[in-house]
């Protein structure tokens, strides 16, 4: 499907055996070397590794809590009410 900014096709654009995909130019492929990105991040921020580790730890904790809640069939709201806390408390 063509995007909204593509020009409408005219009768002369349509040739036998061609599809819309044949008329859409291919986007260039750009690859990213994640090792280089990681090294750049480490140079810019000496605490980068610690921050990434903290984010991973927090995500693992959140996923573990979600699994427990799901196994007990409890929503976040129900858990917050049971603990007498707000879900939005920082």
Biopython code that builds the backbone (N, CA, C, O; Angstrom):
import numpy as np
from Bio.PDB.StructureBuilder import StructureBuilder

atoms = [
    (1, "UNK", "N", (0.848, -1.175, 0.000)),
    (1, "UNK", "CA", (0.000, 0.000, 0.000)),
    (1, "UNK", "C", (0.889, 1.232, 0.000)),
    (1, "UNK", "O", (1.859, 1.302, 0.755)),
    (2, "UNK", "N", (0.567, 2.190, -0.832)),
    (2, "UNK", "CA", (1.355, 3.408, -0.921)),
    (2, "UNK", "C", (0.966, 4.368, 0.180)),
    (2, "UNK", "O", (-0.194, 4.429, 0.588)),
    (3, "UNK", "N", (1.947, 5.120, 0.660)),
    (3, "UNK", "CA", (1.697, 6.096, 1.703)),
    (3, "UNK", "C", (0.892, 7.269, 1.200)),
    (3, "UNK", "O", (0.679, 7.409, -0.004)),
    (4, "UNK", "N", (0.444, 8.109, 2.105)),
    (4, "UNK", "CA", (-0.408, 9.229, 1.733)),
    (4, "UNK", "C", (0.331, 10.284, 0.929)),
    (4, "UNK", "O", (-0.310, 11.099, 0.265)),
    (5, "UNK", "N", (1.668, 10.299, 0.965)),
    (5, "UNK", "CA", (2.410, 11.311, 0.225)),
    (5, "UNK", "C", (2.813, 10.823, -1.166)),
    (5, "UNK", "O", (3.433, 11.576, -1.916)),
    (6, "UNK", "N", (2.478, 9.588, -1.529)),
    (6, "UNK", "CA", (2.794, 9.071, -2.863)),
    (6, "UNK", "C", (1.863, 9.713, -3.875)),
    (6, "UNK", "O", (0.687, 9.948, -3.598)),
    (7, "UNK", "N", (2.407, 9.994, -5.056)),
    (7, "UNK", "CA", (1.554, 10.606, -6.078)),
    (7, "UNK", "C", (0.599, 9.561, -6.626)),
    (7, "UNK", "O", (0.947, 8.383, -6.707)),
    (8, "UNK", "N", (-0.596, 9.980, -7.001)),
    (8, "UNK", "CA", (-1.556, 9.033, -7.550)),
    (8, "UNK", "C", (-1.029, 8.476, -8.872)),
    (8, "UNK", "O", (-0.305, 9.161, -9.594)),
    (9, "UNK", "N", (-1.392, 7.249, -9.179)),
    (9, "UNK", "CA", (-0.953, 6.622, -10.409)),
    (9, "UNK", "C", (-1.863, 7.037, -11.554)),
    (9, "UNK", "O", (-3.082, 7.114, -11.399)),
    (10, "UNK", "N", (-1.260, 7.301, -12.699)),
    (10, "UNK", "CA", (-2.052, 7.608, -13.884)),
    (10, "UNK", "C", (-2.090, 6.360, -14.755)),
    (10, "UNK", "O", (-1.378, 5.390, -14.496)),
    (11, "UNK", "N", (-2.923, 6.390, -15.789)),
    (11, "UNK", "CA", (-3.043, 5.236, -16.680)),
    (11, "UNK", "C", (-1.706, 4.907, -17.337)),
    (11, "UNK", "O", (-1.403, 3.735, -17.560)),
    (12, "UNK", "N", (-0.900, 5.925, -17.651)),
    (12, "UNK", "CA", (0.374, 5.634, -18.323)),
    (12, "UNK", "C", (1.405, 5.030, -17.362)),
    (12, "UNK", "O", (2.381, 4.422, -17.803)),
    (13, "UNK", "N", (1.185, 5.199, -16.024)),
    (13, "UNK", "CA", (2.072, 4.561, -15.049)),
    (13, "UNK", "C", (1.831, 3.057, -14.967)),
    (13, "UNK", "O", (2.712, 2.291, -14.576)),
    (14, "UNK", "N", (0.620, 2.651, -15.346)),
    (14, "UNK", "CA", (0.251, 1.247, -15.197)),
    (14, "UNK", "C", (0.636, 0.495, -16.459)),
    (14, "UNK", "O", (0.145, 0.779, -17.551)),
    (15, "UNK", "N", (1.527, -0.470, -16.281)),
    (15, "UNK", "CA", (1.962, -1.293, -17.398)),
    (15, "UNK", "C", (1.598, -2.731, -17.077)),
    (15, "UNK", "O", (1.609, -3.119, -15.908)),
    (16, "UNK", "N", (1.281, -3.523, -18.072)),
    (16, "UNK", "CA", (0.910, -4.912, -17.819)),
    (16, "UNK", "C", (2.007, -5.645, -17.047)),
    (16, "UNK", "O", (3.195, -5.502, -17.337)),
    (17, "UNK", "N", (1.579, -6.435, -16.057)),
    (17, "UNK", "CA", (2.511, -7.249, -15.301)),
    (17, "UNK", "C", (3.214, -6.523, -14.172)),
    (17, "UNK", "O", (4.014, -7.137, -13.465)),
    (18, "UNK", "N", (2.951, -5.252, -13.976)),
    (18, "UNK", "CA", (3.596, -4.499, -12.891)),
    (18, "UNK", "C", (2.613, -4.297, -11.764)),
    (18, "UNK", "O", (1.404, -4.215, -11.980)),
    (19, "UNK", "N", (3.136, -4.220, -10.572)),
    (19, "UNK", "CA", (2.301, -3.991, -9.388)),
    (19, "UNK", "C", (2.706, -2.669, -8.762)),
    (19, "UNK", "O", (3.694, -2.056, -9.166)),
    (20, "UNK", "N", (1.936, -2.233, -7.772)),
    (20, "UNK", "CA", (2.284, -0.997, -7.052)),
    (20, "UNK", "C", (3.672, -1.103, -6.442)),
    (20, "UNK", "O", (4.423, -0.128, -6.426)),
    (21, "UNK", "N", (4.016, -2.294, -5.935)),
    (21, "UNK", "CA", (5.320, -2.474, -5.293)),
    (21, "UNK", "C", (6.456, -2.237, -6.279)),
    (21, "UNK", "O", (7.538, -1.805, -5.880)),
    (22, "UNK", "N", (6.225, -2.515, -7.564)),
    (22, "UNK", "CA", (7.268, -2.289, -8.571)),
    (22, "UNK", "C", (7.549, -0.807, -8.767)),
    (22, "UNK", "O", (8.648, -0.438, -9.182)),
    (23, "UNK", "N", (6.584, 0.040, -8.479)),
    (23, "UNK", "CA", (6.745, 1.474, -8.700)),
    (23, "UNK", "C", (7.264, 2.213, -7.472)),
    (23, "UNK", "O", (7.632, 3.384, -7.569)),
    (24, "UNK", "N", (7.300, 1.557, -6.332)),
    (24, "UNK", "CA", (7.764, 2.201, -5.106)),
    (24, "UNK", "C", (9.270, 1.989, -4.993)),
    (24, "UNK", "O", (9.732, 0.848, -5.003)),
    (25, "UNK", "N", (10.052, 3.081, -4.883)),
    (25, "UNK", "CA", (11.501, 2.907, -4.765)),
    (25, "UNK", "C", (11.868, 2.216, -3.464)),
    (25, "UNK", "O", (11.233, 2.430, -2.431)),
    (26, "UNK", "N", (12.898, 1.385, -3.526)),
    (26, "UNK", "CA", (13.344, 0.700, -2.322)),
    (26, "UNK", "C", (14.062, 1.676, -1.411)),
    (26, "UNK", "O", (14.799, 2.549, -1.868)),
    (27, "UNK", "N", (13.835, 1.515, -0.111)),
    (27, "UNK", "CA", (14.527, 2.332, 0.873)),
    (27, "UNK", "C", (15.928, 1.764, 1.052)),
    (27, "UNK", "O", (16.099, 0.546, 1.080)),
    (28, "UNK", "N", (16.925, 2.622, 1.171)),
    (28, "UNK", "CA", (18.274, 2.104, 1.393)),
    (28, "UNK", "C", (18.366, 1.404, 2.743)),
    (28, "UNK", "O", (17.744, 1.823, 3.718)),
    (29, "UNK", "N", (19.137, 0.353, 2.782)),
    (29, "UNK", "CA", (19.327, -0.391, 4.021)),
    (29, "UNK", "C", (20.522, 0.186, 4.753)),
    (29, "UNK", "O", (21.600, 0.333, 4.178)),
    (30, "UNK", "N", (20.332, 0.509, 6.015)),
    (30, "UNK", "CA", (21.417, 1.039, 6.828)),
    (30, "UNK", "C", (21.608, 0.098, 7.998)),
    (30, "UNK", "O", (20.674, -0.164, 8.757)),
    (31, "UNK", "N", (22.796, -0.399, 8.139)),
    (31, "UNK", "CA", (23.065, -1.301, 9.246)),
    (31, "UNK", "C", (23.739, -0.534, 10.370)),
    (31, "UNK", "O", (24.423, 0.462, 10.138)),
    (32, "UNK", "N", (23.538, -1.007, 11.576)),
    (32, "UNK", "CA", (24.122, -0.371, 12.752)),
    (32, "UNK", "C", (25.020, -1.376, 13.448)),
    (32, "UNK", "O", (24.619, -2.510, 13.712)),
    (33, "UNK", "N", (26.224, -0.952, 13.739)),
    (33, "UNK", "CA", (27.143, -1.790, 14.488)),
    (33, "UNK", "C", (26.925, -1.468, 15.967)),
    (33, "UNK", "O", (27.355, -0.421, 16.450)),
    (34, "UNK", "N", (26.256, -2.371, 16.677)),
    (34, "UNK", "CA", (25.901, -2.095, 18.059)),
    (34, "UNK", "C", (27.115, -2.070, 18.981)),
    (34, "UNK", "O", (27.082, -1.434, 20.035)),
    (35, "UNK", "N", (28.174, -2.751, 18.596)),
    (35, "UNK", "CA", (29.403, -2.683, 19.397)),
    (35, "UNK", "C", (29.939, -1.254, 19.385)),
    (35, "UNK", "O", (30.357, -0.733, 20.419)),
    (36, "UNK", "N", (29.924, -0.623, 18.210)),
    (36, "UNK", "CA", (30.383, 0.772, 18.117)),
    (36, "UNK", "C", (29.466, 1.703, 18.901)),
    (36, "UNK", "O", (29.942, 2.603, 19.592)),
    (37, "UNK", "N", (28.155, 1.494, 18.801)),
    (37, "UNK", "CA", (27.216, 2.336, 19.559)),
    (37, "UNK", "C", (27.437, 2.210, 21.055)),
    (37, "UNK", "O", (27.402, 3.201, 21.784)),
    (38, "UNK", "N", (27.666, 0.978, 21.511)),
    (38, "UNK", "CA", (27.909, 0.739, 22.936)),
    (38, "UNK", "C", (29.183, 1.450, 23.383)),
    (38, "UNK", "O", (29.205, 2.073, 24.444)),
    (39, "UNK", "N", (30.233, 1.361, 22.588)),
    (39, "UNK", "CA", (31.494, 2.027, 22.938)),
    (39, "UNK", "C", (31.331, 3.545, 22.959)),
    (39, "UNK", "O", (31.882, 4.216, 23.833)),
    (40, "UNK", "N", (30.581, 4.089, 22.005)),
    (40, "UNK", "CA", (30.318, 5.535, 22.006)),
    (40, "UNK", "C", (29.584, 5.945, 23.271)),
    (40, "UNK", "O", (29.898, 6.969, 23.878)),
    (41, "UNK", "N", (28.613, 5.146, 23.662)),
    (41, "UNK", "CA", (27.845, 5.447, 24.875)),
    (41, "UNK", "C", (28.740, 5.409, 26.105)),
    (41, "UNK", "O", (28.619, 6.252, 26.994)),
    (42, "UNK", "N", (29.631, 4.437, 26.155)),
    (42, "UNK", "CA", (30.538, 4.332, 27.302)),
    (42, "UNK", "C", (31.491, 5.520, 27.363)),
    (42, "UNK", "O", (31.813, 5.999, 28.450)),
    (43, "UNK", "N", (31.945, 5.999, 26.209)),
    (43, "UNK", "CA", (32.843, 7.162, 26.197)),
    (43, "UNK", "C", (32.112, 8.419, 26.650)),
    (43, "UNK", "O", (32.677, 9.243, 27.370)),
    (44, "UNK", "N", (30.858, 8.569, 26.231)),
    (44, "UNK", "CA", (30.079, 9.763, 26.585)),
    (44, "UNK", "C", (29.647, 9.767, 28.050)),
    (44, "UNK", "O", (29.573, 10.818, 28.686)),
    (45, "UNK", "N", (29.365, 8.579, 28.572)),
    (45, "UNK", "CA", (28.846, 8.490, 29.939)),
    (45, "UNK", "C", (29.542, 7.348, 30.667)),
    (45, "UNK", "O", (29.237, 6.181, 30.418)),
    (46, "UNK", "N", (30.469, 7.666, 31.561)),
    (46, "UNK", "CA", (31.196, 6.612, 32.280)),
    (46, "UNK", "C", (30.273, 5.706, 33.108)),
    (46, "UNK", "O", (30.637, 4.570, 33.411)),
    (47, "UNK", "N", (29.100, 6.192, 33.469)),
    (47, "UNK", "CA", (28.160, 5.399, 34.263)),
    (47, "UNK", "C", (27.193, 4.605, 33.390)),
    (47, "UNK", "O", (26.248, 4.009, 33.906)),
    (48, "UNK", "N", (27.413, 4.588, 32.085)),
    (48, "UNK", "CA", (26.487, 3.955, 31.155)),
    (48, "UNK", "C", (26.236, 2.491, 31.519)),
    (48, "UNK", "O", (25.085, 2.061, 31.588)),
    (49, "UNK", "N", (27.301, 1.726, 31.753)),
    (49, "UNK", "CA", (27.132, 0.304, 32.084)),
    (49, "UNK", "C", (26.305, 0.114, 33.351)),
    (49, "UNK", "O", (25.444, -0.764, 33.410)),
    (50, "UNK", "N", (26.567, 0.932, 34.355)),
    (50, "UNK", "CA", (25.811, 0.826, 35.608)),
    (50, "UNK", "C", (24.341, 1.172, 35.369)),
    (50, "UNK", "O", (23.450, 0.520, 35.915)),
    (51, "UNK", "N", (24.090, 2.196, 34.554)),
    (51, "UNK", "CA", (22.712, 2.593, 34.259)),
    (51, "UNK", "C", (21.976, 1.493, 33.499)),
    (51, "UNK", "O", (20.812, 1.208, 33.780)),
    (52, "UNK", "N", (22.659, 0.880, 32.539)),
    (52, "UNK", "CA", (22.042, -0.207, 31.778)),
    (52, "UNK", "C", (21.742, -1.378, 32.706)),
    (52, "UNK", "O", (20.669, -1.977, 32.629)),
    (53, "UNK", "N", (22.676, -1.699, 33.572)),
    (53, "UNK", "CA", (22.464, -2.801, 34.516)),
    (53, "UNK", "C", (21.273, -2.526, 35.429)),
    (53, "UNK", "O", (20.475, -3.422, 35.705)),
    (54, "UNK", "N", (21.157, -1.290, 35.892)),
    (54, "UNK", "CA", (20.037, -0.915, 36.750)),
    (54, "UNK", "C", (18.713, -1.031, 36.000)),
    (54, "UNK", "O", (17.724, -1.512, 36.553)),
    (55, "UNK", "N", (18.695, -0.597, 34.756)),
    (55, "UNK", "CA", (17.466, -0.709, 33.950)),
    (55, "UNK", "C", (17.094, -2.171, 33.734)),
    (55, "UNK", "O", (15.920, -2.532, 33.811)),
    (56, "UNK", "N", (18.076, -3.002, 33.468)),
    (56, "UNK", "CA", (17.805, -4.435, 33.287)),
    (56, "UNK", "C", (17.259, -5.053, 34.567)),
    (56, "UNK", "O", (16.314, -5.840, 34.532)),
    (57, "UNK", "N", (17.860, -4.693, 35.696)),
    (57, "UNK", "CA", (17.407, -5.214, 36.982)),
    (57, "UNK", "C", (15.968, -4.780, 37.256)),
    (57, "UNK", "O", (15.147, -5.580, 37.706)),
    (58, "UNK", "N", (15.666, -3.513, 36.984)),
    (58, "UNK", "CA", (14.312, -2.994, 37.205)),
    (58, "UNK", "C", (13.312, -3.704, 36.290)),
    (58, "UNK", "O", (12.209, -4.040, 36.721)),
    (59, "UNK", "N", (13.687, -3.929, 35.043)),
    (59, "UNK", "CA", (12.788, -4.594, 34.105)),
    (59, "UNK", "C", (12.542, -6.039, 34.526)),
    (59, "UNK", "O", (11.413, -6.524, 34.452)),
    (60, "UNK", "N", (13.585, -6.723, 34.963)),
    (60, "UNK", "CA", (13.414, -8.105, 35.434)),
    (60, "UNK", "C", (12.489, -8.148, 36.652)),
    (60, "UNK", "O", (11.660, -9.050, 36.771)),
    (61, "UNK", "N", (12.629, -7.185, 37.547)),
    (61, "UNK", "CA", (11.751, -7.113, 38.716)),
    (61, "UNK", "C", (10.312, -6.862, 38.319)),
    (61, "UNK", "O", (9.393, -7.478, 38.859)),
    (62, "UNK", "N", (10.118, -5.954, 37.374)),
    (62, "UNK", "CA", (8.763, -5.648, 36.911)),
    (62, "UNK", "C", (8.133, -6.862, 36.239)),
    (62, "UNK", "O", (6.952, -7.144, 36.440)),
    (63, "UNK", "N", (8.921, -7.578, 35.442)),
    (63, "UNK", "CA", (8.398, -8.776, 34.780)),
    (63, "UNK", "C", (8.068, -9.872, 35.791)),
    (63, "UNK", "O", (7.059, -10.564, 35.659)),
    (64, "UNK", "N", (8.925, -10.025, 36.800)),
    (64, "UNK", "CA", (8.658, -11.032, 37.837)),
    (64, "UNK", "C", (7.376, -10.694, 38.593)),
    (64, "UNK", "O", (6.565, -11.578, 38.868)),
    (65, "UNK", "N", (7.192, -9.421, 38.927)),
    (65, "UNK", "CA", (5.975, -8.997, 39.620)),
    (65, "UNK", "C", (4.749, -9.233, 38.748)),
    (65, "UNK", "O", (3.710, -9.679, 39.235)),
    (66, "UNK", "N", (4.872, -8.933, 37.461)),
    (66, "UNK", "CA", (3.750, -9.158, 36.538)),
    (66, "UNK", "C", (3.387, -10.637, 36.465)),
    (66, "UNK", "O", (2.208, -10.983, 36.397)),
    (67, "UNK", "N", (4.388, -11.506, 36.479)),
    (67, "UNK", "CA", (4.122, -12.944, 36.451)),
    (67, "UNK", "C", (3.397, -13.390, 37.726)),
    (67, "UNK", "O", (2.469, -14.197, 37.671)),
    (68, "UNK", "N", (3.828, -12.859, 38.867)),
    (68, "UNK", "CA", (3.170, -13.204, 40.131)),
    (68, "UNK", "C", (1.724, -12.715, 40.121)),
    (68, "UNK", "O", (0.805, -13.444, 40.496)),
    (69, "UNK", "N", (1.540, -11.466, 39.684)),
    (69, "UNK", "CA", (0.174, -10.923, 39.628)),
    (69, "UNK", "C", (-0.699, -11.752, 38.695)),
    (69, "UNK", "O", (-1.854, -12.041, 39.006)),
    (70, "UNK", "N", (-0.141, -12.129, 37.553)),
    (70, "UNK", "CA", (-0.919, -12.917, 36.604)),
    (70, "UNK", "C", (-1.267, -14.291, 37.181)),
    (70, "UNK", "O", (-2.386, -14.773, 37.010)),
    (71, "UNK", "N", (-0.317, -14.911, 37.857)),
    (71, "UNK", "CA", (-0.589, -16.239, 38.430)),
    (71, "UNK", "C", (-1.654, -16.168, 39.529)),
    (71, "UNK", "O", (-2.391, -17.129, 39.745)),
    (72, "UNK", "N", (-1.731, -15.048, 40.209)),
    (72, "UNK", "CA", (-2.726, -14.857, 41.273)),
    (72, "UNK", "C", (-3.998, -14.179, 40.747)),
    (72, "UNK", "O", (-4.955, -13.975, 41.494)),
    (73, "UNK", "N", (-3.998, -13.835, 39.462)),
    (73, "UNK", "CA", (-5.118, -13.145, 38.828)),
    (73, "UNK", "C", (-5.483, -11.867, 39.578)),
    (73, "UNK", "O", (-6.640, -11.630, 39.925)),
    (74, "UNK", "N", (-4.458, -11.056, 39.814)),
    (74, "UNK", "CA", (-4.611, -9.781, 40.524)),
    (74, "UNK", "C", (-4.157, -8.664, 39.593)),
    (74, "UNK", "O", (-3.124, -8.787, 38.935)),
    (75, "UNK", "N", (-4.913, -7.584, 39.534)),
    (75, "UNK", "CA", (-4.517, -6.432, 38.735)),
    (75, "UNK", "C", (-3.595, -5.527, 39.549)),
    (75, "UNK", "O", (-3.462, -5.691, 40.761)),
    (76, "UNK", "N", (-2.969, -4.581, 38.875)),
    (76, "UNK", "CA", (-2.126, -3.612, 39.571)),
    (76, "UNK", "C", (-2.948, -2.817, 40.581)),
    (76, "UNK", "O", (-2.488, -2.543, 41.689)),
    (77, "UNK", "N", (-4.145, -2.455, 40.195)),
    (77, "UNK", "CA", (-5.021, -1.669, 41.078)),
    (77, "UNK", "C", (-5.357, -2.472, 42.330)),
    (77, "UNK", "O", (-5.299, -1.944, 43.441)),
    (78, "UNK", "N", (-5.709, -3.746, 42.156)),
    (78, "UNK", "CA", (-6.049, -4.592, 43.307)),
    (78, "UNK", "C", (-4.846, -4.763, 44.236)),
    (78, "UNK", "O", (-4.993, -4.728, 45.458)),
    (79, "UNK", "N", (-3.661, -4.948, 43.659)),
    (79, "UNK", "CA", (-2.459, -5.098, 44.476)),
    (79, "UNK", "C", (-2.162, -3.811, 45.241)),
    (79, "UNK", "O", (-1.831, -3.855, 46.426)),
    (80, "UNK", "N", (-2.278, -2.677, 44.577)),
    (80, "UNK", "CA", (-2.033, -1.392, 45.240)),
    (80, "UNK", "C", (-3.023, -1.168, 46.377)),
    (80, "UNK", "O", (-2.655, -0.696, 47.453)),
    (81, "UNK", "N", (-4.280, -1.513, 46.124)),
    (81, "UNK", "CA", (-5.292, -1.380, 47.182)),
    (81, "UNK", "C", (-4.966, -2.285, 48.374)),
    (81, "UNK", "O", (-5.078, -1.866, 49.526)),
    (82, "UNK", "N", (-4.565, -3.524, 48.091)),
    (82, "UNK", "CA", (-4.249, -4.468, 49.173)),
    (82, "UNK", "C", (-3.060, -3.989, 49.991)),
    (82, "UNK", "O", (-3.007, -4.205, 51.202)),
    (83, "UNK", "N", (-2.092, -3.330, 49.321)),
    (83, "UNK", "CA", (-0.904, -2.833, 50.023)),
    (83, "UNK", "C", (-1.115, -1.416, 50.564)),
    (83, "UNK", "O", (-0.238, -0.850, 51.217)),
    (84, "UNK", "N", (-2.301, -0.851, 50.276)),
    (84, "UNK", "CA", (-2.651, 0.517, 50.667)),
    (84, "UNK", "C", (-1.627, 1.526, 50.181)),
    (84, "UNK", "O", (-1.162, 2.385, 50.930)),
    (85, "UNK", "N", (-1.290, 1.395, 48.898)),
    (85, "UNK", "CA", (-0.391, 2.363, 48.242)),
    (85, "UNK", "C", (-1.023, 2.778, 46.921)),
    (85, "UNK", "O", (-1.938, 2.126, 46.417)),
    (86, "UNK", "N", (-0.520, 3.864, 46.379)),
    (86, "UNK", "CA", (-0.973, 4.330, 45.076)),
    (86, "UNK", "C", (-0.044, 3.764, 44.003)),
    (86, "UNK", "O", (1.168, 3.682, 44.204)),
    (87, "UNK", "N", (-0.606, 3.382, 42.886)),
    (87, "UNK", "CA", (0.220, 2.911, 41.770)),
    (87, "UNK", "C", (1.113, 4.030, 41.244)),
    (87, "UNK", "O", (2.156, 3.769, 40.644)),
    (88, "UNK", "N", (0.706, 5.258, 41.468)),
    (88, "UNK", "CA", (1.405, 6.405, 40.901)),
    (88, "UNK", "C", (2.368, 7.075, 41.870)),
    (88, "UNK", "O", (2.906, 8.140, 41.568)),
    (89, "UNK", "N", (2.590, 6.470, 43.022)),
    (89, "UNK", "CA", (3.517, 7.037, 43.988)),
    (89, "UNK", "C", (4.938, 6.848, 43.470)),
    (89, "UNK", "O", (5.332, 5.730, 43.138)),
    (90, "UNK", "N", (5.715, 7.940, 43.396)),
    (90, "UNK", "CA", (7.083, 7.808, 42.875)),
    (90, "UNK", "C", (7.973, 6.997, 43.795)),
    (90, "UNK", "O", (9.150, 6.797, 43.496)),
]
sb = StructureBuilder()
sb.init_structure("model")
sb.init_model(0)
sb.init_chain("A")
sb.init_seg("    ")
for serial, (resi, resn, name, xyz) in enumerate(atoms, 1):
    if name == "N":
        sb.init_residue(resn, " ", resi, " ")
    sb.init_atom(name, np.array(xyz, "f"), 0.0, 1.0, " ", f" {name:<3s}", serial, name[0])
structure = sb.get_structure()
